[in-house]
Amino acid sequence: MKKSITRLFALVLVMLMTISLFAITVNAETMYVSGAETGRVYLRVAPASSSYIALLNNGTAVNTLGRVIGADGISYHQVSVNGYVGWITSRYLSYYSPYATYSRYTPARISGVNWGVYVWSSAWGSAYRDQALLGETVYVDWSTVTNGRVYGYRYNGVYGWFTTSYVR
């Protein structure tokens, strides 16, 4: 009996240590829902859960409570918003509101193309997150020009890199 209790205690201790390796404490900060392709994200019941409490729109301010790596290997922030506490995929949170006006971003128009341009995931890569249409106003930070691309965002809160020759 004593041996099985010792084993159980050891197992519980190992499980707690394993869980603590994946938990990352975050000081309570205000962040904003940003970059959701559909304009909304799920406030999930638990990390990597398909069950959700609410849908939050891009631009919604949330208070962070912590961060973990879910069983699916994706980072999640625990947040509180409007009296609810839940989990949001970390990639959809930003320290900047997608709808605020920041002095470093200036409006520019997409031009010189037939239909639009890609919003690239990085200044160097070939993966893209979204597309900006011909004539659309985007907001760019000209101090970030790298590899013929400039960092900025679209009206829907999607941030990324635009090809400079098509942004005027």
PEJO-V658562 format. One record per pair of residues at least 12 apart in sequence whose ideal C-beta (glycine too) atoms are under 10 Angstrom apart, sorted by sequence separation. I is the first residue (numbers start at 0). GAP is how many residues later the second one is. D is the distance in Angstrom with one decimal. If there is no record, write none. Layout:
i = {I & I}
gap = {GAP & GAP}
d = {D & D}
//
This chain:
i = {41 & 42 & 64 & 65 & 66 & 75 & 76 & 117 & 118 & 137 & 138 & 139 & 140 & 148 & 149 & 40 & 41 & 42 & 63 & 64 & 65 & 75 & 76 & 116 & 117 & 118 & 138 & 139 & 147 & 148 & 149 & 39 & 40 & 41 & 62 & 63 & 64 & 74 & 75 & 76 & 78 & 115 & 116 & 117 & 137 & 138 & 146 & 147 & 148 & 149 & 39 & 40 & 61 & 62 & 63 & 64 & 73 & 74 & 75 & 76 & 115 & 116 & 137 & 138 & 145 & 147 & 148 & 151 & 38 & 39 & 40 & 61 & 62 & 63 & 73 & 74 & 76 & 114 & 115 & 116 & 137 & 138 & 144 & 146 & 147 & 148 & 37 & 38 & 39 & 40 & 42 & 61 & 62 & 69 & 71 & 73 & 75 & 115 & 116 & 136 & 137 & 143 & 146 & 147 & 149 & 38 & 39 & 60 & 61 & 62 & 74 & 114 & 115 & 135 & 136 & 145 & 148 & 35 & 37 & 38 & 40 & 42 & 59 & 61 & 67 & 69 & 112 & 114 & 115 & 116 & 118 & 135 & 144 & 35 & 37 & 38 & 39 & 46 & 47 & 60 & 61 & 64 & 66 & 69 & 112 & 113 & 115 & 131 & 137 & 138 & 35 & 36 & 40 & 46 & 47 & 48 & 59 & 60 & 64 & 65 & 68 & 109 & 112 & 116 & 122 & 131 & 132 & 139 & 32 & 35 & 45 & 46 & 47 & 48 & 59 & 61 & 62 & 64 & 67 & 109 & 111 & 112 & 122 & 123 & 124 & 131 & 137 & 139 & 141 & 144 & 32 & 34 & 35 & 46 & 47 & 55 & 66 & 108 & 109 & 110 & 122 & 123 & 129 & 130 & 131 & 31 & 32 & 33 & 35 & 45 & 46 & 47 & 61 & 63 & 109 & 110 & 121 & 122 & 124 & 129 & 131 & 137 & 139 & 21 & 32 & 33 & 45 & 46 & 47 & 55 & 108 & 109 & 110 & 121 & 122 & 123 & 128 & 141 & 31 & 32 & 33 & 43 & 47 & 55 & 61 & 63 & 66 & 108 & 109 & 122 & 129 & 131 & 31 & 32 & 46 & 48 & 53 & 108 & 109 & 119 & 121 & 122 & 129 & 130 & 139 & 31 & 32 & 46 & 47 & 52 & 53 & 55 & 59 & 107 & 108 & 109 & 122 & 129 & 131 & 137 & 30 & 31 & 32 & 46 & 63 & 107 & 108 & 119 & 121 & 128 & 129 & 137 & 30 & 31 & 45 & 46 & 53 & 55 & 106 & 107 & 128 & 129 & 131 & 29 & 30 & 46 & 52 & 61 & 106 & 107 & 117 & 119 & 128 & 29 & 30 & 43 & 45 & 52 & 53 & 55 & 105 & 106 & 107 & 127 & 128 & 133 & 28 & 29 & 30 & 52 & 104 & 105 & 106 & 118 & 126 & 127 & 28 & 29 & 43 & 51 & 52 & 57 & 104 & 105 & 107 & 118 & 131 & 27 & 28 & 50 & 51 & 58 & 103 & 104 & 105 & 118 & 131 & 27 & 28 & 42 & 51 & 55 & 57 & 60 & 103 & 104 & 105 & 124 & 26 & 27 & 42 & 48 & 59 & 101 & 103 & 104 & 118 & 122 & 123 & 25 & 26 & 27 & 42 & 48 & 58 & 100 & 102 & 103 & 120 & 121 & 122 & 25 & 26 & 42 & 46 & 47 & 57 & 58 & 101 & 103 & 118 & 120 & 121 & 24 & 25 & 44 & 45 & 46 & 57 & 58 & 103 & 118 & 119 & 120 & 24 & 25 & 42 & 44 & 45 & 46 & 47 & 57 & 58 & 97 & 118 & 119 & 23 & 24 & 25 & 42 & 43 & 44 & 46 & 107 & 117 & 118 & 119 & 22 & 23 & 24 & 42 & 43 & 46 & 117 & 118 & 119 & 22 & 23 & 41 & 42 & 43 & 107 & 109 & 117 & 118 & 21 & 22 & 23 & 41 & 42 & 43 & 106 & 116 & 117 & 21 & 22 & 30 & 32 & 41 & 104 & 105 & 116 & 21 & 40 & 41 & 103 & 104 & 20 & 21 & 28 & 30 & 32 & 40 & 103 & 104 & 116 & 117 & 18 & 21 & 29 & 116 & 28 & 40 & 41 & 112 & 115 & 116 & 21 & 23 & 25 & 27 & 40 & 101 & 111 & 25 & 27 & 35 & 39 & 40 & 109 & 112 & 21 & 23 & 25 & 35 & 109 & 111 & 112 & 98 & 107 & 110 & 111 & 22 & 32 & 35 & 36 & 97 & 110 & 111 & 34 & 35 & 97 & 98 & 107 & 109 & 110 & 111 & 30 & 33 & 34 & 95 & 97 & 98 & 108 & 109 & 110 & 33 & 34 & 97 & 98 & 107 & 108 & 109 & 30 & 32 & 33 & 34 & 93 & 97 & 107 & 108 & 31 & 32 & 33 & 96 & 97 & 107 & 30 & 31 & 32 & 33 & 95 & 97 & 30 & 31 & 33 & 35 & 30 & 31 & 33 & 34 & 93 & 95 & 25 & 28 & 30 & 31 & 32 & 33 & 29 & 30 & 31 & 32 & 33 & 91 & 93 & 28 & 30 & 31 & 29 & 31 & 31 & 36 & 36 & 34 & 34 & 57 & 58 & 57 & 58 & 57 & 56 & 57 & 38 & 34 & 37 & 38 & 33 & 34 & 36 & 38 & 35 & 36 & 34 & 35 & 36 & 33 & 34 & 35 & 33 & 34 & 32 & 33 & 34 & 31 & 33 & 34}
gap = {12 & 12 & 12 & 12 & 12 & 12 & 12 & 12 & 12 & 12 & 12 & 12 & 12 & 12 & 12 & 13 & 13 & 13 & 13 & 13 & 13 & 13 & 13 & 13 & 13 & 13 & 13 & 13 & 13 & 13 & 13 & 14 & 14 & 14 & 14 & 14 & 14 & 14 & 14 & 14 & 14 & 14 & 14 & 14 & 14 & 14 & 14 & 14 & 14 & 14 & 15 & 15 & 15 & 15 & 15 & 15 & 15 & 15 & 15 & 15 & 15 & 15 & 15 & 15 & 15 & 15 & 15 & 15 & 16 & 16 & 16 & 16 & 16 & 16 & 16 & 16 & 16 & 16 & 16 & 16 & 16 & 16 & 16 & 16 & 16 & 16 & 17 & 17 & 17 & 17 & 17 & 17 & 17 & 17 & 17 & 17 & 17 & 17 & 17 & 17 & 17 & 17 & 17 & 17 & 17 & 18 & 18 & 18 & 18 & 18 & 18 & 18 & 18 & 18 & 18 & 18 & 18 & 19 & 19 & 19 & 19 & 19 & 19 & 19 & 19 & 19 & 19 & 19 & 19 & 19 & 19 & 19 & 19 & 20 & 20 & 20 & 20 & 20 & 20 & 20 & 20 & 20 & 20 & 20 & 20 & 20 & 20 & 20 & 20 & 20 & 21 & 21 & 21 & 21 & 21 & 21 & 21 & 21 & 21 & 21 & 21 & 21 & 21 & 21 & 21 & 21 & 21 & 21 & 22 & 22 & 22 & 22 & 22 & 22 & 22 & 22 & 22 & 22 & 22 & 22 & 22 & 22 & 22 & 22 & 22 & 22 & 22 & 22 & 22 & 22 & 23 & 23 & 23 & 23 & 23 & 23 & 23 & 23 & 23 & 23 & 23 & 23 & 23 & 23 & 23 & 24 & 24 & 24 & 24 & 24 & 24 & 24 & 24 & 24 & 24 & 24 & 24 & 24 & 24 & 24 & 24 & 24 & 24 & 25 & 25 & 25 & 25 & 25 & 25 & 25 & 25 & 25 & 25 & 25 & 25 & 25 & 25 & 25 & 26 & 26 & 26 & 26 & 26 & 26 & 26 & 26 & 26 & 26 & 26 & 26 & 26 & 26 & 27 & 27 & 27 & 27 & 27 & 27 & 27 & 27 & 27 & 27 & 27 & 27 & 27 & 28 & 28 & 28 & 28 & 28 & 28 & 28 & 28 & 28 & 28 & 28 & 28 & 28 & 28 & 28 & 29 & 29 & 29 & 29 & 29 & 29 & 29 & 29 & 29 & 29 & 29 & 29 & 30 & 30 & 30 & 30 & 30 & 30 & 30 & 30 & 30 & 30 & 30 & 31 & 31 & 31 & 31 & 31 & 31 & 31 & 31 & 31 & 31 & 32 & 32 & 32 & 32 & 32 & 32 & 32 & 32 & 32 & 32 & 32 & 32 & 32 & 33 & 33 & 33 & 33 & 33 & 33 & 33 & 33 & 33 & 33 & 34 & 34 & 34 & 34 & 34 & 34 & 34 & 34 & 34 & 34 & 34 & 35 & 35 & 35 & 35 & 35 & 35 & 35 & 35 & 35 & 35 & 36 & 36 & 36 & 36 & 36 & 36 & 36 & 36 & 36 & 36 & 36 & 37 & 37 & 37 & 37 & 37 & 37 & 37 & 37 & 37 & 37 & 37 & 38 & 38 & 38 & 38 & 38 & 38 & 38 & 38 & 38 & 38 & 38 & 38 & 39 & 39 & 39 & 39 & 39 & 39 & 39 & 39 & 39 & 39 & 39 & 39 & 40 & 40 & 40 & 40 & 40 & 40 & 40 & 40 & 40 & 40 & 40 & 41 & 41 & 41 & 41 & 41 & 41 & 41 & 41 & 41 & 41 & 41 & 41 & 42 & 42 & 42 & 42 & 42 & 42 & 42 & 42 & 42 & 42 & 42 & 43 & 43 & 43 & 43 & 43 & 43 & 43 & 43 & 43 & 44 & 44 & 44 & 44 & 44 & 44 & 44 & 44 & 44 & 45 & 45 & 45 & 45 & 45 & 45 & 45 & 45 & 45 & 46 & 46 & 46 & 46 & 46 & 46 & 46 & 46 & 47 & 47 & 47 & 47 & 47 & 48 & 48 & 48 & 48 & 48 & 48 & 48 & 48 & 48 & 48 & 49 & 49 & 49 & 49 & 50 & 50 & 50 & 50 & 50 & 50 & 51 & 51 & 51 & 51 & 51 & 51 & 51 & 52 & 52 & 52 & 52 & 52 & 52 & 52 & 53 & 53 & 53 & 53 & 53 & 53 & 53 & 54 & 54 & 54 & 54 & 55 & 55 & 55 & 55 & 55 & 55 & 55 & 56 & 56 & 56 & 56 & 56 & 56 & 56 & 56 & 57 & 57 & 57 & 57 & 57 & 57 & 57 & 57 & 57 & 58 & 58 & 58 & 58 & 58 & 58 & 58 & 59 & 59 & 59 & 59 & 59 & 59 & 59 & 59 & 60 & 60 & 60 & 60 & 60 & 60 & 61 & 61 & 61 & 61 & 61 & 61 & 62 & 62 & 62 & 62 & 63 & 63 & 63 & 63 & 63 & 63 & 64 & 64 & 64 & 64 & 64 & 64 & 65 & 65 & 65 & 65 & 65 & 65 & 65 & 66 & 66 & 66 & 67 & 67 & 68 & 92 & 93 & 94 & 95 & 97 & 97 & 98 & 98 & 99 & 100 & 100 & 117 & 118 & 118 & 118 & 119 & 119 & 119 & 119 & 120 & 120 & 121 & 121 & 121 & 122 & 122 & 122 & 123 & 123 & 124 & 124 & 124 & 125 & 125 & 125}
d = {7.9 & 7.3 & 7.8 & 4.5 & 9.8 & 6.7 & 8.1 & 7.6 & 6.5 & 9.3 & 10.0 & 3.4 & 9.3 & 4.0 & 5.6 & 9.7 & 6.3 & 5.6 & 5.2 & 4.3 & 9.0 & 5.9 & 5.1 & 9.8 & 5.8 & 5.8 & 5.2 & 8.2 & 9.4 & 6.4 & 8.2 & 9.5 & 7.1 & 7.9 & 10.0 & 7.2 & 6.3 & 7.4 & 6.0 & 9.9 & 7.8 & 9.8 & 6.8 & 8.0 & 5.3 & 5.5 & 8.4 & 9.9 & 5.8 & 5.1 & 4.5 & 5.4 & 8.0 & 9.8 & 5.6 & 6.1 & 6.1 & 3.9 & 9.7 & 9.0 & 5.1 & 5.5 & 6.9 & 8.0 & 7.9 & 6.2 & 6.3 & 7.7 & 9.5 & 6.3 & 8.4 & 9.8 & 6.2 & 8.4 & 7.6 & 7.4 & 5.7 & 8.4 & 5.5 & 8.5 & 5.6 & 8.5 & 9.7 & 9.7 & 5.5 & 9.7 & 9.1 & 9.9 & 5.4 & 8.0 & 9.3 & 4.0 & 4.9 & 8.1 & 9.8 & 7.9 & 9.8 & 4.1 & 8.3 & 8.8 & 7.9 & 8.3 & 9.4 & 7.0 & 6.1 & 6.1 & 7.2 & 9.8 & 6.9 & 7.1 & 9.6 & 6.8 & 5.3 & 7.1 & 7.2 & 9.5 & 9.2 & 9.5 & 9.8 & 5.3 & 8.6 & 8.4 & 9.6 & 4.4 & 8.1 & 8.6 & 9.5 & 5.8 & 8.8 & 9.1 & 8.3 & 7.6 & 6.0 & 8.4 & 9.1 & 9.2 & 9.0 & 9.4 & 9.5 & 7.4 & 9.1 & 7.0 & 9.5 & 9.8 & 9.2 & 7.1 & 7.2 & 9.2 & 9.7 & 9.6 & 8.1 & 9.7 & 9.9 & 5.5 & 9.6 & 8.6 & 6.5 & 9.9 & 9.9 & 9.4 & 9.4 & 9.6 & 5.7 & 9.1 & 7.9 & 9.8 & 9.4 & 9.4 & 9.8 & 5.5 & 9.6 & 8.0 & 3.7 & 9.7 & 8.6 & 9.6 & 9.5 & 9.6 & 9.4 & 5.0 & 8.6 & 9.9 & 8.7 & 7.8 & 9.8 & 5.6 & 9.6 & 6.4 & 8.8 & 10.0 & 4.9 & 7.3 & 10.0 & 3.6 & 5.1 & 8.8 & 6.4 & 9.6 & 6.5 & 6.9 & 4.0 & 5.6 & 9.8 & 9.1 & 9.2 & 9.8 & 6.6 & 5.8 & 10.0 & 8.3 & 7.3 & 4.4 & 9.3 & 9.1 & 5.6 & 7.2 & 9.2 & 4.8 & 9.9 & 6.5 & 9.7 & 6.2 & 8.7 & 9.4 & 5.4 & 7.3 & 9.5 & 8.0 & 8.8 & 6.6 & 8.8 & 6.4 & 9.6 & 9.0 & 8.4 & 8.3 & 9.6 & 9.2 & 8.0 & 6.5 & 9.2 & 9.3 & 6.8 & 8.9 & 7.0 & 9.5 & 9.5 & 6.3 & 5.0 & 4.8 & 7.6 & 8.7 & 6.1 & 4.5 & 7.8 & 9.4 & 8.0 & 7.0 & 8.1 & 9.6 & 8.4 & 8.7 & 9.9 & 9.5 & 6.0 & 6.8 & 8.2 & 8.8 & 7.2 & 9.5 & 7.8 & 9.3 & 9.7 & 9.7 & 5.8 & 6.4 & 7.5 & 4.4 & 9.0 & 9.9 & 9.7 & 5.7 & 6.7 & 4.0 & 7.5 & 7.2 & 7.6 & 6.1 & 9.7 & 5.8 & 9.3 & 6.6 & 7.6 & 7.3 & 8.6 & 9.2 & 6.0 & 9.1 & 5.3 & 5.7 & 8.1 & 6.6 & 6.8 & 5.6 & 5.8 & 8.2 & 5.3 & 7.2 & 7.5 & 7.4 & 10.0 & 9.5 & 5.0 & 7.3 & 8.0 & 7.4 & 9.5 & 8.4 & 7.4 & 7.3 & 9.8 & 5.7 & 5.2 & 7.3 & 9.3 & 8.8 & 9.4 & 6.0 & 5.6 & 4.7 & 9.1 & 6.8 & 8.2 & 8.5 & 9.8 & 8.9 & 7.3 & 7.8 & 9.7 & 7.3 & 9.2 & 8.4 & 4.0 & 6.4 & 8.6 & 8.4 & 8.6 & 5.7 & 5.0 & 9.7 & 9.1 & 9.9 & 9.4 & 6.4 & 7.8 & 6.5 & 8.7 & 6.2 & 9.6 & 7.3 & 9.9 & 8.7 & 9.5 & 7.3 & 9.3 & 5.5 & 6.8 & 8.7 & 7.9 & 6.5 & 9.8 & 9.1 & 9.2 & 8.1 & 4.8 & 9.2 & 9.9 & 9.7 & 8.8 & 5.1 & 9.7 & 9.2 & 6.8 & 7.3 & 5.8 & 8.3 & 9.8 & 8.6 & 9.8 & 8.3 & 5.2 & 7.2 & 9.6 & 9.3 & 9.8 & 8.4 & 9.1 & 5.5 & 8.3 & 6.8 & 5.8 & 6.2 & 6.4 & 9.3 & 5.4 & 9.9 & 8.3 & 5.0 & 5.5 & 4.8 & 8.8 & 8.0 & 5.5 & 7.4 & 5.9 & 4.9 & 6.1 & 6.4 & 6.1 & 9.5 & 9.2 & 7.9 & 8.6 & 9.5 & 3.7 & 4.0 & 7.1 & 7.8 & 9.8 & 8.7 & 5.5 & 7.4 & 8.7 & 8.3 & 8.2 & 7.1 & 7.4 & 6.9 & 4.6 & 9.9 & 3.9 & 4.4 & 9.9 & 8.7 & 6.5 & 7.6 & 7.9 & 6.6 & 8.3 & 7.3 & 7.0 & 7.5 & 9.6 & 8.2 & 9.8 & 9.7 & 5.2 & 7.8 & 8.7 & 6.2 & 8.1 & 9.5 & 6.2 & 7.6 & 5.6 & 8.4 & 7.3 & 9.1 & 7.5 & 9.1 & 8.8 & 5.7 & 4.6 & 5.7 & 8.1 & 9.7 & 6.4 & 8.9 & 8.4 & 9.6 & 7.5 & 8.8 & 6.8 & 9.9 & 7.2 & 9.3 & 9.7 & 8.7 & 9.1 & 9.8 & 4.8 & 9.9 & 9.5 & 9.2 & 8.9 & 8.6 & 7.9 & 10.0 & 8.4 & 6.9 & 9.8 & 4.6 & 9.7 & 9.5 & 8.3 & 8.7 & 9.6 & 9.5 & 8.7 & 7.6 & 9.2 & 9.9 & 9.6 & 9.8 & 9.1 & 9.5 & 6.5 & 5.3 & 9.7 & 8.1 & 9.6 & 5.1 & 9.9 & 7.1 & 9.3 & 9.5 & 6.2 & 6.5 & 9.0 & 6.9 & 5.2 & 8.7 & 8.5 & 9.6 & 5.8 & 7.9 & 7.5 & 8.9 & 9.3 & 5.7 & 8.8 & 8.5 & 9.9 & 9.3 & 6.5 & 5.3 & 6.5 & 8.6 & 7.7 & 7.2 & 9.5 & 7.5 & 8.3 & 9.3 & 5.9 & 6.7 & 6.9 & 9.5 & 3.1 & 4.6 & 5.8 & 9.5 & 6.6 & 3.8 & 8.6 & 8.0 & 6.0 & 9.6 & 7.0 & 8.1 & 9.1 & 9.7 & 7.6 & 4.4 & 5.3 & 7.3 & 9.6 & 6.4 & 7.4 & 7.5 & 7.5 & 8.2 & 8.6 & 9.8 & 9.7 & 5.9 & 6.6 & 9.3 & 4.6 & 8.2 & 9.0 & 4.6 & 8.3 & 9.3 & 9.4 & 7.4 & 7.6 & 9.4 & 6.6 & 9.4 & 8.6 & 8.4 & 7.5 & 6.8 & 7.5 & 8.9 & 9.7 & 9.8 & 6.5 & 6.5 & 3.8 & 9.1 & 8.5 & 6.0 & 8.5 & 9.2 & 7.5 & 8.4 & 9.8 & 8.2 & 9.5 & 8.4 & 9.7 & 8.7 & 7.2 & 7.1 & 9.7 & 5.8 & 8.4 & 4.8 & 5.4 & 7.9 & 8.2 & 6.0 & 8.4 & 7.1 & 8.7}
//
